[in-house]
Amino acid sequence: MIIVGIDPGQQGSIAFIDMKKKKEWIEDMSLLPENVINANYLYNLISNQKDVCQRIYVFLEKAQAMPGQGSVSMFNYGTGYGKILAVLEILGLSFEEVRPNKWKTEFGLSGLKKTNKKEKMTKEEKTAAKKQRKEMAVKTAMQMFPRLKNEFYTSKGKMLDGRAEALLIAAYGVRKVGG
């Protein structure tokens, strides 16, 4: 069985865990020149795995509104999410949408909230907390999958947290199906 974890969005990724072969790999979300998800690429990528392994189960991070995003950004995100759902449906794959707080809680990544509930977090505090959560996701993925530790940063040191999150979503899936 292959478990697939998808972190949707332009910076997202698709992670595969082959439970039989004990092998993991990550693919970045392919984008068209207009910066929208390339559904054809996604279809071929997953279809190729379906040819190798008949049993594939997908865990997809559930789309949700994100504070601070504009309507155009959210529309584009929703369009991409719809493309992912369409590919999964066309391929006839079983999948589960999982809320971010659910899979993140599984790996202890849902914390970093403000300590004083009466005070609102500043924009800077929110940005710092978000960055810290992403760094924690990368560190957790590196610890769980040391063979892939070089996959989470570019050669210039930029963090590729979409890869780490996709892999952790797949790992969440493995735990849920009993792997």
C-alpha positions as CSV (number, residue, x, y, z in Angstrom):
1,M,0.0,0.0,0.0
2,I,1.1,3.5,-0.8
3,I,0.0,6.4,1.5
4,V,0.0,9.8,-0.2
5,G,0.1,13.1,1.8
6,I,-0.8,16.3,0.0
7,D,-0.1,19.8,1.3
8,P,-2.2,21.8,-1.3
9,G,-1.3,25.2,-2.6
10,Q,1.4,26.7,-4.7
11,Q,4.1,26.0,-2.1
12,G,2.7,22.6,-1.3
13,S,4.0,19.1,-2.1
14,I,2.9,15.5,-2.5
15,A,4.6,12.9,-0.3
16,F,4.5,9.1,-0.9
17,I,5.1,6.4,1.7
18,D,5.3,2.9,0.3
19,M,4.5,0.8,3.3
20,K,5.6,-2.5,1.7
21,K,9.0,-1.3,0.4
22,K,9.6,1.0,3.4
23,K,10.4,3.9,1.0
24,E,9.4,7.6,1.1
25,W,9.7,10.4,-1.5
26,I,8.4,13.9,-2.1
27,E,7.4,15.8,-5.2
28,D,6.8,19.5,-5.3
29,M,3.4,20.7,-6.5
30,S,3.8,21.4,-10.2
31,L,2.5,24.7,-11.3
32,L,1.5,26.1,-14.7
33,P,3.0,29.4,-15.9
34,E,-0.1,31.2,-14.4
35,N,1.0,29.9,-11.0
36,V,-2.0,27.5,-10.7
37,I,-1.7,23.8,-10.0
38,N,-1.0,21.6,-13.0
39,A,-3.7,19.0,-12.7
40,N,-2.3,17.0,-15.6
41,Y,1.0,16.6,-13.9
42,L,-0.7,15.6,-10.6
43,Y,-2.8,13.1,-12.5
44,N,0.2,11.5,-14.2
45,L,2.3,11.5,-11.0
46,I,-0.4,9.6,-8.9
47,S,-1.5,7.5,-11.9
48,N,2.0,6.2,-12.3
49,Q,2.0,5.0,-8.7
50,K,-1.4,3.4,-9.2
51,D,0.1,1.4,-12.0
52,V,2.8,0.1,-9.6
53,C,0.7,-0.4,-6.5
54,Q,-3.1,-1.0,-6.7
55,R,-3.7,0.1,-3.1
56,I,-3.3,3.8,-2.7
57,Y,-4.9,5.9,0.0
58,V,-4.6,9.7,0.0
59,F,-4.6,12.1,3.0
60,L,-5.3,15.7,1.8
61,E,-5.0,18.7,4.1
62,K,-8.5,20.1,4.2
63,A,-8.9,23.6,2.6
64,Q,-9.9,26.3,5.0
65,A,-10.0,30.1,5.0
66,M,-6.8,31.6,6.2
67,P,-6.8,35.0,8.0
68,G,-5.1,37.8,6.2
69,Q,-5.4,36.3,2.7
70,G,-7.2,38.3,0.1
71,S,-10.1,37.2,-2.0
72,V,-8.0,36.6,-5.1
73,S,-5.5,34.5,-3.2
74,M,-8.2,32.4,-1.6
75,F,-10.0,32.0,-5.0
76,N,-6.8,30.7,-6.5
77,Y,-6.2,28.4,-3.5
78,G,-9.7,27.0,-3.8
79,T,-9.3,26.5,-7.6
80,G,-6.2,24.5,-7.0
81,Y,-7.8,22.5,-4.2
82,G,-10.7,21.7,-6.6
83,K,-8.2,20.5,-9.2
84,I,-6.7,18.1,-6.6
85,L,-10.1,16.8,-5.6
86,A,-11.0,16.3,-9.3
87,V,-7.8,14.3,-10.0
88,L,-8.4,12.0,-7.0
89,E,-12.0,11.5,-8.1
90,I,-11.0,10.7,-11.7
91,L,-8.4,8.2,-10.5
92,G,-11.0,6.6,-8.3
93,L,-8.8,6.9,-5.2
94,S,-10.0,6.7,-1.6
95,F,-9.0,9.8,0.2
96,E,-9.5,11.6,3.5
97,E,-9.5,15.3,4.0
98,V,-7.7,16.0,7.3
99,R,-7.8,19.3,9.1
100,P,-4.4,20.9,9.8
101,N,-4.9,21.0,13.5
102,K,-5.7,17.2,13.5
103,W,-2.5,16.0,11.8
104,K,-0.3,18.7,13.5
105,T,-1.6,17.6,17.0
106,E,-0.5,14.1,16.2
107,F,3.1,15.3,15.9
108,G,3.0,18.0,18.7
109,L,3.0,20.9,16.2
110,S,-0.3,22.6,17.1
111,G,1.0,24.7,20.0
112,L,2.7,28.1,20.0
113,K,-0.4,30.1,20.9
114,K,-0.4,33.3,22.8
115,T,0.1,33.0,26.5
116,N,-2.2,35.9,27.6
117,K,-5.6,35.2,26.0
118,K,-6.8,38.8,26.7
119,E,-4.2,40.4,24.6
120,K,-4.2,40.1,20.8
121,M,-1.1,38.9,19.1
122,T,0.7,41.5,17.0
123,K,1.3,40.9,13.4
124,E,5.0,40.3,14.1
125,E,4.1,37.8,16.8
126,K,1.8,35.9,14.5
127,T,4.5,35.9,11.8
128,A,7.1,34.6,14.2
129,A,4.7,31.9,15.6
130,K,3.9,30.8,12.0
131,K,7.6,30.6,11.1
132,Q,8.3,28.7,14.3
133,R,5.5,26.1,13.5
134,K,6.9,25.6,10.0
135,E,10.5,25.1,11.5
136,M,9.1,22.6,13.9
137,A,7.4,20.7,11.1
138,V,10.7,20.6,9.2
139,K,12.6,19.4,12.3
140,T,10.0,16.7,13.0
141,A,10.1,15.5,9.4
142,M,13.9,15.4,9.5
143,Q,13.9,13.3,12.7
144,M,11.2,10.9,11.5
145,F,12.7,10.5,8.0
146,P,16.5,11.1,8.3
147,R,17.1,9.7,4.8
148,L,15.2,12.7,3.4
149,K,16.8,15.4,5.6
150,N,18.4,17.2,2.6
151,E,14.9,17.6,1.0
152,F,13.7,20.3,3.3
153,Y,16.0,23.2,2.4
154,T,17.1,24.7,-0.9
155,S,20.8,25.0,-1.7
156,K,20.5,28.6,-0.6
157,G,19.1,27.6,2.7
158,K,15.4,28.5,2.1
159,M,13.1,26.3,4.1
160,L,10.8,24.0,2.1
161,D,8.1,23.5,4.7
162,G,5.5,22.3,2.2
163,R,7.6,19.2,1.7
164,A,7.9,18.5,5.4
165,E,4.1,19.1,5.9
166,A,3.2,16.8,3.0
167,L,5.4,14.0,4.4
168,L,4.0,14.5,7.9
169,I,0.4,14.3,6.5
170,A,1.4,11.0,4.8
171,A,2.9,9.8,8.1
172,Y,-0.3,10.7,9.9
173,G,-2.1,8.6,7.2
174,V,0.2,5.7,7.9
175,R,-0.7,5.9,11.6
176,K,-4.4,6.0,10.8
177,V,-4.4,3.0,8.5
178,G,-2.3,1.0,11.0
179,G,1.2,1.0,9.5
